Amino acid sequence: MVDDTNEDAKGEARVRPAENVAAERRKARLAEQLRANLQRRKQQARARRAGDADDRQGLNDGTEPQER
């Protein structure tokens, strides 16, 4: 008889090697995205401290009166 469940004798979930590899790849990808996001936010903060213009368009930056 073949046991095709994903639980061991204690009822704990077993992780198959393929699932483990996929989970590790996902963790690495998410970590890389998090680092890239952090770097982007740091750059934005540095630009604000330096007084550089914000490249975004569409919203008034508050230095000029709004047109009505």
C-alpha positions, 0 to 999 in steps of 0.5 A, spaced: 500 500 500 502 506 498 501 512 502 500 518 498 499 523 504 503 529 505 503 528 513 508 523 517 506 519 523 506 525 527 501 528 523 506 534 521 506 536 514 512 533 510 516 538 505 518 534 499 524 537 496 521 540 490 517 544 494 523 546 498 526 548 492 520 552 490 520 555 497 527 557 497 527 560 490 520 564 492 524 567 498 530 569 494 526 573 489 522 576 495 528 578 498 531 581 492 524 585 491 525 588 498 532 590 497 530 594 491 524 597 494 528 599 500 534 602 495 528 606 491 526 609 498 532 611 500 534 614 494 527 618 494 529 620 501 536 623 499 533 627 493 528 630 498 533 632 503 538 634 498 532 639 495 532 636 488 526 636 484 521 631 484 520 628 477 513 626 478 507 629 475 500 631 476 500 633 483 502 640 485 508 640 490 505 645 494 510 651 492 505 654 488 498 656 489 493 651 486 489 653 480 481 653 481 
